[in-house]
Amino acid sequence: MGNGKQQIGRRAFLGAAGGMMIVKPQLVRGSAANSAVRVGLLGCGGRGKEDAEGLVKSGGARLVALADMFDDQLAAARKRFDALAEKNATAGVDASQIFSGPRAFEQIVASKEVDAVIIATPPYFHPEHLAAAVAAGKHVYREKPVAVDVPGARRAVEIGAKANRRLSLDVGFQLRMAPPFLELVKRIHGGALGEIASAEAHYYCGALERPDWPDASPAIRRLRNWLHDRVLSGDIILEQDIHVIDICNWVLQGHPVKAVGTGGRKGRTDQGDSWSHFSVVFTYANNVHVGFNSTQYGKGGFDANERFFGPRGNSTSPYAGPVEITGDEAWTWSEGGQPQGDKFSVTGKFTGNLTQADPEKHKAFIESITSGNFHNQAAAGAESALSAMLGRMAAYTGREVTWEEMMRANESWDAGIDLDKLAGG
């Protein structure tokens, strides 16, 4: 869909993502085909631990290394995974494979005990950590977003091109592996709605509460509570809302060409500077308008959904509840389960229509390594990150911004934190 000009541009942008090759499993890691993929976790927060446990449980991997800026994070992660190893009658994490401090990322990717690295650090550091992992020859499962600014997204694509056909690089858009979403999008692409005319998407979330860390330095407090920090997280539209924006890109088979928006911080009470809400209208190819809204404050509960409208029917895809199409080709996936709890974003646990999303995503990543059918999601992940950045730039400036203008501006973000000079935590 879309006009020829945009499609050519998109193909050029995504050119680094294509292709995969099949090699013998023994050549993938230099070990026996039936040996477990050895995984290191970089960033031991809630989401990182969920990813690591998922790769063990669903993918059959073995967690062998941990790395984090902070010792308490490492201790909690080691306790969790040693318990899991004991349950599975396998070895726990050896003390020599626990890395702490600002250079922990260099140590874990340099480890000869590690085949693949999970990157679950603050998004601001994702390009640097990805570059280090790929340079060390490690497969990477990286949480979204790939970067917080345009130069970082460009760098992610460049790194992905270097890794193409020799390493698997996955990005954590697990909704694309959720069975109800897969079936819904298949039906939409098959014409169930007709030509989509408009859409609506939202991501409403309550406040993500974090400790105050009163005795920590300002820089340490920012790192501890990076979810509240605009530069470290990329703001809520990039760090959290990107999931529904990614679904819009998936359904509409491309990125938005322009956006207008607004938003602000009203209602937030934390010490950070991230916004509390965004309201953006994205325009996709063929003049398809997508109205997007999000919140991250207060105690109003959680709700995320995307709705697409066409002449033959409409679709809805909530995180919990019926995923369905109404109209000429009515269809319902009614196994939605229970709604998300308010704390899911901090704990990293997902339920409802996403119950199988992480298991399928984690399984597929490990299978890509053992089979040699390597994934390369760097460019696709960058496209969704840039789409969220487009909405962010439109809201920050309060005017219409085109994709070309955003890419041309190439705005670079600087957190102003020298990790090597930090002390305490």
GIZIDA-V678563 format. One record per residue. N is the residue number from 1. PSI is psi in degrees with one decimal (NA if undefined). D_CENTER is the distance of its C-alpha to the mean C-alpha in Angstrom with 1 decimal. Layout:
{{N;PSI;D_CENTER} {N;PSI;D_CENTER}}
//
This chain:
{{1;166.1;25.3} {2;164.2;25.7} {3;163.6;28.4} {4;-37.2;29.1} {5;-46.0;28.3} {6;-39.9;24.7} {7;-39.5;24.2} {8;-43.0;25.8} {9;-39.6;23.6} {10;-41.1;20.4} {11;-39.3;21.8} {12;-40.5;22.6} {13;-37.9;19.2} {14;7.3;17.6} {15;-29.9;20.5} {16;-11.6;18.9} {17;-18.3;16.6} {18;165.7;19.6} {19;142.1;21.7} {20;158.0;21.9} {21;158.6;24.8} {22;126.2;26.4} {23;164.4;27.9} {24;139.0;29.6} {25;-32.5;27.4} {26;-24.3;29.9} {27;-13.6;28.9} {28;-45.5;25.2} {29;1.6;25.5} {30;30.6;29.2} {31;175.4;29.8} {32;149.3;31.1} {33;-28.9;29.3} {34;8.8;29.3} {35;148.9;28.0} {36;144.0;24.6} {37;130.4;21.7} {38;120.4;21.7} {39;139.8;18.4} {40;138.3;17.9} {41;117.3;15.5} {42;105.3;14.8} {43;95.4;13.9} {44;35.2;15.7} {45;-170.0;14.4} {46;-48.9;13.8} {47;-39.4;10.3} {48;-44.1;11.3} {49;-36.8;14.5} {50;-42.1;13.2} {51;-45.2;11.3} {52;-45.8;14.5} {53;-36.8;16.8} {54;-39.5;15.2} {55;-32.0;15.7} {56;-51.2;19.2} {57;-44.4;20.1} {58;-31.3;18.7} {59;-11.5;18.7} {60;18.2;21.8} {61;170.9;20.5} {62;122.4;22.2} {63;122.3;20.6} {64;-8.6;23.0} {65;150.3;21.6} {66;142.8;20.0} {67;138.5;19.3} {68;158.5;18.8} {69;-31.5;20.5} {70;134.8;22.3} {71;-34.8;24.8} {72;-34.8;24.4} {73;-42.3;20.8} {74;-42.2;22.0} {75;-42.8;24.9} {76;-41.3;23.0} {77;-41.5;20.6} {78;-40.4;23.7} {79;-43.6;25.6} {80;-45.3;23.0} {81;-25.1;22.7} {82;-38.3;26.4} {83;-40.8;27.1} {84;-40.5;24.9} {85;-41.1;26.7} {86;-40.9;30.0} {87;-36.2;29.3} {88;2.1;28.5} {89;41.7;31.5} {90;170.8;29.6} {91;145.0;29.6} {92;-171.2;27.6} {93;121.5;25.9} {94;145.2;28.7} {95;-30.0;29.4} {96;-12.0;29.4} {97;26.2;25.7} {98;119.2;24.6} {99;130.3;23.7} {100;150.1;23.8} {101;-178.2;23.8} {102;-20.2;22.5} {103;17.0;23.1} {104;-32.2;21.6} {105;-34.0;18.9} {106;-36.0;21.8} {107;-41.2;23.6} {108;-36.6;21.0} {109;-22.4;20.3} {110;-13.0;24.1} {111;131.0;24.8} {112;-7.1;26.7} {113;-7.5;25.7} {114;129.9;22.0} {115;-36.7;20.9} {116;147.0;17.1} {117;133.2;14.9} {118;124.5;11.7} {119;107.1;10.2} {120;39.1;9.2} {121;173.4;11.3} {122;137.6;11.2} {123;-30.5;9.2} {124;-32.7;12.7} {125;-2.7;13.5} {126;-45.1;10.7} {127;-43.4;13.1} {128;-42.6;16.0} {129;-36.1;14.7} {130;-44.6;13.5} {131;-42.6;17.0} {132;-41.8;18.7} {133;-44.9;17.2} {134;-39.3;18.0} {135;-30.2;21.4} {136;0.4;22.1} {137;27.1;21.5} {138;141.2;18.7} {139;152.7;16.2} {140;128.8;12.6} {141;108.5;9.7} {142;130.3;7.1} {143;151.9;4.2} {144;160.5;2.1} {145;166.2;4.7} {146;-21.0;7.2} {147;169.5;9.9} {148;-7.3;11.7} {149;171.8;14.6} {150;-46.5;16.1} {151;-37.2;17.7} {152;-38.5;14.5} {153;-40.9;12.9} {154;-41.9;16.3} {155;-38.6;16.4} {156;-41.7;13.2} {157;-42.6;15.1} {158;-42.5;18.2} {159;-40.3;17.0} {160;-38.6;15.6} {161;-37.6;19.1} {162;-31.7;20.8} {163;-10.1;19.0} {164;133.5;19.6} {165;2.3;21.8} {166;-16.1;22.0} {167;152.6;18.6} {168;129.4;15.6} {169;105.5;12.3} {170;149.8;9.4} {171;138.7;5.7} {172;54.9;4.0} {173;72.9;5.1} {174;-19.0;7.9} {175;-27.5;10.0} {176;-10.0;11.2} {177;0.4;12.9} {178;125.4;14.5} {179;-45.6;18.2} {180;-34.7;19.1} {181;-40.1;16.5} {182;-45.5;17.5} {183;-40.6;21.1} {184;-49.8;20.8} {185;-36.8;19.3} {186;-43.6;21.9} {187;-39.8;24.6} {188;-46.4;23.6} {189;-22.1;23.5} {190;-2.2;26.8} {191;12.3;28.4} {192;-29.8;28.4} {193;-10.1;27.9} {194;-161.4;29.8} {195;117.9;28.6} {196;131.4;26.0} {197;-34.5;27.6} {198;169.8;25.2} {199;165.2;22.2} {200;136.6;20.9} {201;145.2;17.6} {202;156.7;16.9} {203;95.6;14.8} {204;123.8;17.4} {205;144.9;16.8} {206;-179.4;19.4} {207;139.4;19.6} {208;96.3;17.3} {209;138.7;20.3} {210;157.0;20.5} {211;158.4;23.7} {212;-24.8;25.8} {213;58.1;26.5} {214;-25.4;29.9} {215;-1.6;31.2} {216;155.2;28.3} {217;161.3;28.5} {218;-39.7;26.7} {219;-42.8;24.3} {220;-40.2;23.7} {221;-39.7;23.2} {222;-44.4;20.5} {223;-39.4;18.6} {224;-40.0;19.2} {225;46.3;18.0} {226;-24.9;15.3} {227;-25.7;13.7} {228;-3.7;16.9} {229;124.6;17.1} {230;-44.6;16.5} {231;-42.5;16.3} {232;-32.0;14.4} {233;-26.1;11.6} {234;3.7;12.1} {235;165.5;13.5} {236;-29.1;12.4} {237;-27.4;12.0} {238;-42.7;9.2} {239;-37.7;7.6} {240;-51.1;8.3} {241;-15.0;10.0} {242;-25.7;7.7} {243;-46.0;7.4} {244;-30.0;11.1} {245;-39.0;11.4} {246;-38.8;9.5} {247;-40.5;12.1} {248;-43.2;14.8} {249;-41.1;14.2} {250;-49.9;14.3} {251;-43.3;17.5} {252;-3.2;19.1} {253;45.6;18.4} {254;177.9;17.7} {255;161.6;16.5} {256;150.4;18.5} {257;-19.6;21.6} {258;168.8;22.3} {259;151.5;21.6} {260;149.1;23.7} {261;176.5;22.6} {262;-178.4;23.5} {263;-169.7;22.4} {264;-169.9;23.2} {265;0.1;23.2} {266;133.1;26.0} {267;-21.1;25.8} {268;146.1;23.7} {269;-0.6;25.7} {270;175.2;23.5} {271;0.3;24.4} {272;-163.6;21.4} {273;9.6;21.1} {274;152.0;18.0} {275;158.5;19.1} {276;-22.1;19.9} {277;150.8;19.5} {278;147.3;18.9} {279;113.7;20.9} {280;142.6;20.3} {281;114.3;21.9} {282;139.8;20.2} {283;121.9;22.6} {284;178.4;21.6} {285;154.3;24.2} {286;23.9;27.4} {287;38.2;27.2} {288;120.8;24.8} {289;134.7;24.0} {290;112.8;20.9} {291;122.5;21.5} {292;135.9;18.5} {293;147.9;18.8} {294;156.4;16.9} {295;156.1;18.1} {296;69.6;17.2} {297;167.5;20.7} {298;-162.3;23.7} {299;34.4;24.3} {300;2.9;24.0} {301;-166.1;21.7} {302;140.9;18.6} {303;125.4;18.3} {304;140.0;15.7} {305;156.9;17.0} {306;136.3;17.5} {307;130.0;21.1} {308;141.1;22.6} {309;129.3;26.3} {310;172.8;28.7} {311;-20.6;32.4} {312;-9.7;32.3} {313;177.5;30.0} {314;158.0;27.0} {315;156.1;23.8} {316;141.5;21.8} {317;71.3;18.6} {318;161.7;18.1} {319;-32.0;16.0} {320;142.5;19.5} {321;177.0;22.7} {322;125.3;24.0} {323;122.1;21.9} {324;165.2;24.7} {325;132.1;26.6} {326;148.5;29.9} {327;-145.9;32.6} {328;-35.1;34.2} {329;61.9;31.9} {330;140.2;31.1} {331;145.4;28.7} {332;133.7;27.1} {333;107.3;24.7} {334;18.1;26.1} {335;44.6;24.4} {336;-19.3;22.0} {337;-158.8;23.0} {338;151.3;22.7} {339;161.1;20.7} {340;142.6;17.8} {341;158.3;19.4} {342;-25.4;19.0} {343;8.5;17.6} {344;-32.9;14.7} {345;-26.6;12.1} {346;-40.3;14.0} {347;-24.1;14.8} {348;7.2;11.6} {349;134.8;13.9} {350;142.2;13.6} {351;-156.2;16.8} {352;-134.5;18.6} {353;-8.4;17.4} {354;5.8;14.2} {355;-41.5;16.6} {356;-0.2;16.3} {357;-53.9;12.7} {358;-47.5;11.6} {359;-42.8;15.1} {360;-39.5;15.1} {361;-46.0;11.8} {362;-42.0;13.1} {363;-44.5;16.5} {364;-37.7;15.7} {365;-49.0;14.1} {366;-40.5;17.3} {367;-31.0;19.5} {368;-30.9;18.4} {369;-49.3;19.7} {370;-26.6;22.8} {371;-22.7;23.8} {372;3.4;23.2} {373;71.2;21.4} {374;137.5;18.6} {375;149.7;15.3} {376;92.3;14.2} {377;15.2;11.0} {378;-49.5;11.1} {379;-41.3;12.9} {380;-39.0;11.2} {381;-37.9;7.8} {382;-37.7;10.2} {383;-43.4;11.9} {384;-37.6;9.4} {385;-43.8;8.8} {386;-32.3;12.6} {387;-43.4;13.2} {388;-38.3;11.9} {389;-35.2;13.9} {390;-45.8;16.8} {391;-38.4;16.9} {392;-46.1;16.7} {393;-40.0;19.5} {394;-42.7;21.6} {395;-42.0;21.4} {396;-40.3;22.2} {397;-20.0;25.1} {398;26.6;26.3} {399;169.9;27.2} {400;134.9;26.1} {401;132.1;23.9} {402;160.2;23.5} {403;-44.3;20.9} {404;-39.9;23.6} {405;-44.2;24.5} {406;-45.4;21.0} {407;-37.6;20.8} {408;-38.1;24.4} {409;-36.6;24.0} {410;42.1;21.4} {411;128.4;21.0} {412;135.1;20.1} {413;140.7;19.1} {414;119.8;20.8} {415;-18.3;20.2} {416;27.3;23.8} {417;123.7;23.2} {418;100.5;25.1} {419;-34.8;23.6} {420;-16.1;26.7} {421;2.5;28.9} {422;145.2;27.3} {423;145.3;29.4} {424;-178.8;29.1} {425;NA;26.2}}
//
